[in-house]
Amino acid sequence: MIKFFLMVNKQGQTRLSRYYEHVEINKRTMLEAEVIKNCLSRSKDECSFVEYKDFKLVYRQYAALFIVVGIDHTENEMAVYELIHNFVEVLDKYFSRV
Amino acid sequence: MPAPIRLRELIRTIRTARTQAEEREMIQKECAAIRSSFREEDNTYRCRNVAKLLYMHMLGYPAHFGQLECLKLIASQKFTDKRIGYLGAMLLLDERQDVHLLMTNCIKNDLNHSTQYVQGLALCTLGCMGSSEMCRDLAGEVEKLLKTSNSYLRKKAALCAVHVIRKVPELMEMFLPATKNLLNEKNHGVLHTSVVLLTEMCERSPDMLAHFRKVRQLSSSQLVPQLVRILKNLIMSGYSPEHDVSGISDPFLQVRILRLLRILGRNDDDSSEAMNDILAQVATNTETSKNVGNAILYETVLTIMDIKSESGLRVLAINILGRFLLNNDKNIRYVALTSLLKTVQTDHNAVQRHRSTIVDCLKDLDVSIKRRAMELSFALVNGNNVRGMMKELLYFLDSCEPEFKADCASGIFLAAEKYAPSKRWHIDTIMRVLTTAGSYVRDDAVPNLIQLITNSVEMHAYTVQRLYKAILGDYSQQPLVQVASWCIGEYGDLLVSGQCEEEEPIQVTEDEVLDILESVLISNMSASVTRGYALTAIMKLSTRFTCTVNRIKKVVSIYGSSIDVELQQRAVEYNALFKKYDHMRPALLERMPVMEKVTTNGPAEIVQTNGETETAVLETKPPPSGLQPTNQANDLLDLLGGSDITPVIPTAPTTKPATAGGELLDLLGDLNLTGSPVPAPAPQIAQPSFLLDGLTSPPLFNDIAAGIPSITAYNKNGLKIDFTFERSNTNPSVTVITIQASNSTELDMTDFVFQAAVPKTFQLQLLSPSSSVIPAFNSGTITQVIKVLNPQKQQLRMRIKLTYNHKGSAMQDLAEVNNFPPQSWQ
């Protein structure tokens, strides 16, 4: 199950956040900061799946923007990876200036 | 009031903020403007304001004052208003807010709206945040929409149905008839959501699962063949621009179908047989050059491993994983390692073939991959490859990140224990781990190691020599120093006598040994526990060494005034050994016997823990009787064995540290000296925190199980003891018994001590009593809490022992309690 979907820029500012499970509003900012810290510290040649607490993060970087999806163990990580790319392609087609 | 700014303006403005404080200021200003606009009940701009509010909410600012506005927007007739209103409802409202119920009527109306887009909005919102009441009310509407021919609505209705089922599982049957035709659609959206719905149903209810698996001869709506057909079409069909992702047709749907097939095929031969072909086809035909193809292959492999597939197919799956491992892409390697980990239990031999690749992954730069490779390597170690694997793993331990070291060390210990080809190799390996990652080794490894060393009798000289050499240079790694000081204490005589068969013996004098132990004692780096070990080791050497006894005496007496309470107590007791009990010293400090391996499951005899925190004299039985699991407190009393206090107990380097009493050696009890003055309140003060940690974690007793009848367990000579029961919600094998002791005679009962013992399948924990005096004439009671762990749900029986002073004489009684009500243990 997808737990959340985040778009965060390199400076840590959240551009988009969607939670599919209830998370307290003050905890959200903390979560986002930690998640982006995890993703920023990874290098280019490391894999895109990070284990974080009790779920996994699948992240993908597009220029200065990180798209991070939190999933639990029942999901296919690679399918989610593709999903992220699909999402970006859809945005691109729809708004034409991504 | 000027028109409120648009959302885009707001976003642009906020982006220009350079600091967090600036941003907060802007947002607060805008929030104030929005609030006043809401108060004015302005219909035209409400939509805009709520949109801005939602954006601010996303950034993390509170936006609860917008909830009612969302409702007003939903009730409006304009589509743009409804759209923002529903979005706001999804983001801001959830079950916890009371206002959400007000939406129910609106949603109901909108579900029957003439425009499909409005219906779609309502379905989305219901499927996102509907509470159980709302779902119950509206499930009928959803079901109706599930049967419509409009594919736009159908797919949304399917997802909404998923949510309804999650909230109210009883409604699942309601959607069953609608699912019959869902898979006949052409529209991929509907197909996808239908598969999700079917997956959810099958996962939630085994009855549904059985229903879907059933072979129905006449109807053509068997689920598995239908899915197989759809999957086949997807693979075989040519290029379809609508659904193409990098050359593969709708991979998301393929993955979903494969997952559903997995659930259907698990543990079911017929279904598995029906899928074998298609799985083989997918596995061989999918293109692997892009990530998409690999994602599908990954799902296929998972499905093959999970269902009852034929062996050819399984081999195919493992080969695919092997190919993944060799791929350059990190993601794929990670995924391969994860799957191999899942399959290593069942297809051990097949995975062994890829062992060398896996071991290579240990050297990868990526943390996630290293972790997976490490876990997998441990799973692959067996008798044949243990030497080679150990070498690799030790090398890995050397170079890996600190977060891995503890796990790696524990893993190495386990593997070494199971597959060690020789004792010497085993000890060498352990030494190696201790020296490379000594500070990361877990606390419970130390007693295990010590026990291992005692058991390999012929290696004592070699072991102690190597340990001595190890700490000569560096005594900062605590577990290493603990093991080393223990061994030196035990086998010091072997060390100085210079007899060692395995290695070149080194010349060590008694003074040198004492030097090193003393420096451990003095060093700032040594933990309190380690110091305890060192002091006891020095003491033991007093019987093993001949010329330096005076030096030992001096050291021991110095620590008699140490600030550390533990050290002080030990030193004083050892001092007493030198002075008053010198005749007992050799017997007490004799060589430790070979210890039996203590398993942590179930004690070998009935034991009990006494919850008293008084500094009671501790009694123990001699070591080989397998003793209580590690989580219980240190005091042991054998009620039924009735053994007398035996002063001749080999000294063990007992530690009562704050680290859990998990040490094997703790169980061998403390030195029992009836005459020794206990200078300071003994470290038993630390006990209460143990006792509360007794069972795994303090269970939460949320409510008293409705009416478990209380019983009178004992009623004699004016003393009555009642038991009341509580069952834990979080842990059904725990029963909490509260005893109340009352006294109906004319004189108080003092020094009341309650003890209990239970059969060996139970575990018992006594907490401290409220007091030790029961006042006369039933004017007060003593309460004490007992926690009983009953994992096998056996009939609860208990034997109790009561001691107290009454009318000037000491009374004692034993009784058995058999009248426990069934609800207290079932």
Interface residues (C-beta under 8 A of the other chain):
Chain A: T14 L16 S17 H22 I25 N26 R28 T29 E32 S43 D45 E46 C47 S48 F49 V50 E51 N76 E77 M78 A79 Y81 E82 L83 N86
Chain B: H57 M58 L59 G60 P62 D94 R96 V245 P251 F252 V255 R259 N291 V292 N294 A295 Y298 E299 L302 K330 N331 I332 R333 Y334 V335 L365 D366 V367 S368 I369 R371
